[in-house]
Amino acid sequence: MLALTTVALLLTAAQAPADREAHQVVLGGRVVIPIPAGFEAEETALGADRWLLTLRGDGGVLVATVYGGAHPPNRWTALTTHTEELLARLHAEPPSEVRQRLLGHAVTAKDLRYALAGAPWRARLVAGQKDRRTLVVVCAWRDGSPARDTLLHAVEAIVVQTP
């Protein structure tokens, strides 16, 4: 279900954002996500112990999903579920594995290639878990867009505050 929301947001990534100063959003009371300059943020509560943040900028989008509660999914289950859904919905090429820093650790991430409105796009999915919060982040950018570095730096800067 959440992966479907992610797909819908990736398909609307080409919308132009309002220019804003860099700041941050806190999801689930503890997951701090920086918002780069030039990106517009939209926060959504998805029910009990689930939150979604969408950052849209020129040439890229970041979608962060946070699962909380007593028994959030583990990071591998969450990463696999989101990856499979995006592969099917975006008709993407099989993913390649890369290393990405998230929550202070280098973890395995999935890179996808797909076409959107005839243009080549790339997406990176990464998941992490800390202090009873599971975080899945999907970044997507037009191939060759400078938004790639901005989005991946934002992913590296995500932290979970201790209760």
C-alpha positions in Angstrom: 0.0 0.0 0.0 2.7 2.5 1.0 4.8 1.4 -2.0 1.8 2.4 -4.3 1.9 5.9 -2.7 5.6 6.1 -3.4 5.0 5.2 -7.1 2.3 7.9 -7.4 4.7 10.5 -6.0 7.5 9.4 -8.3 5.3 9.8 -11.3 4.5 13.4 -10.3 8.2 14.3 -9.7 8.4 16.7 -12.6 6.3 19.3 -10.9 8.3 22.5 -10.2 8.7 23.4 -6.5 8.6 26.7 -4.7 12.1 28.0 -3.8 12.6 27.6 0.0 15.4 27.9 2.5 17.0 24.7 3.8 15.4 23.4 6.9 14.2 20.0 8.3 11.1 18.0 9.1 10.6 15.6 12.0 8.6 12.5 11.2 7.2 10.2 13.9 8.5 12.5 16.6 12.1 11.3 16.0 13.2 10.9 12.4 14.9 14.2 11.3 15.0 14.7 7.5 16.7 17.8 6.1 15.0 19.7 3.3 17.5 21.1 0.8 17.1 24.6 -0.6 14.9 24.6 -3.6 12.8 21.6 -2.5 9.2 21.7 -1.4 8.1 19.3 1.4 4.7 17.6 1.9 4.2 15.6 5.1 1.4 13.0 5.4 0.3 10.8 8.3 -0.6 7.4 7.0 -2.4 6.1 10.0 -1.2 4.7 13.3 2.6 4.8 13.5 3.2 5.5 9.8 4.4 8.7 8.2 5.3 9.9 4.7 7.4 12.8 3.6 7.7 13.9 0.0 10.4 16.4 -1.1 10.0 17.7 -4.7 12.6 19.8 -6.5 13.6 20.6 -10.1 14.6 17.3 -11.6 14.2 15.1 -8.5 12.0 13.8 -5.7 12.7 12.1 -2.3 10.0 10.0 -0.6 10.7 8.9 3.0 8.4 6.4 4.7 8.7 5.9 8.4 7.2 2.9 10.2 6.9 2.9 14.0 5.0 1.1 16.7 5.8 -1.9 18.7 6.7 -4.1 15.7 7.7 -2.2 12.6 8.9 -4.2 9.6 12.6 -5.0 9.5 14.6 -3.0 7.0 15.1 -5.9 4.6 11.4 -6.7 4.4 10.6 -3.0 3.9 13.3 -2.5 1.2 12.2 -5.7 -0.7 8.6 -4.7 -0.6 9.2 -1.2 -1.9 11.7 -2.4 -4.5 9.3 -5.0 -5.9 6.4 -2.6 -6.1 8.5 0.1 -7.9 9.9 -2.5 -10.3 6.4 -3.6 -11.3 4.8 -0.2 -11.5 7.7 1.7 -13.2 8.6 -1.2 -15.5 12.2 -0.6 -14.4 15.2 -2.6 -15.3 16.4 -5.2 -12.6 18.0 -3.3 -9.7 21.7 -3.1 -9.0 23.1 -3.0 -5.5 25.1 -0.1 -4.3 26.3 1.2 -0.9 24.6 4.2 0.6 25.0 5.9 4.0 21.9 6.1 6.1 21.5 6.6 9.8 25.2 6.7 10.2 25.9 3.4 8.5 26.8 2.2 5.0 24.0 -0.1 3.9 23.0 -1.9 0.8 20.7 0.1 -1.5 19.0 -0.7 -4.8 19.4 1.4 -7.9 16.7 1.3 -10.6 16.6 2.7 -14.1 13.3 3.5 -15.8 11.8 5.8 -18.3 9.2 8.5 -17.4 7.6 10.5 -20.2 10.3 9.3 -22.6 13.2 10.6 -20.5 15.6 8.3 -18.6 15.3 8.4 -14.8 17.1 6.7 -11.9 15.9 5.8 -8.5 17.7 4.7 -5.4 15.9 2.8 -2.6 17.5 2.4 0.8 16.2 1.3 4.2 17.4 1.4 7.8 16.2 0.7 11.3 17.0 2.4 14.6 15.2 2.7 17.9 12.0 1.0 16.8 11.7 3.1 13.6 12.1 1.6 10.1 12.9 4.1 7.4 12.6 3.6 3.7 13.9 6.3 1.4 13.3 6.5 -2.3 15.2 9.1 -4.3 14.5 9.6 -8.0 16.1 12.0 -10.5 16.3 12.7 -14.2 19.4 11.0 -15.5 22.2 13.6 -15.4 20.3 16.0 -13.1 22.3 17.8 -10.4 19.5 17.0 -8.1 21.1 13.5 -7.7 23.9 14.8 -5.4 21.5 17.0 -3.4 19.1 14.1 -2.8 21.8 11.6 -1.8 23.4 14.1 0.6 20.0 14.7 2.2 19.7 10.9 2.7 23.1 10.8 4.4 22.0 13.6 6.7 18.9 11.8 8.1 19.1 11.0 11.8 16.9 9.4 14.4 16.7 11.2 17.7 16.8 9.1 20.8 13.7 9.2 23.0 
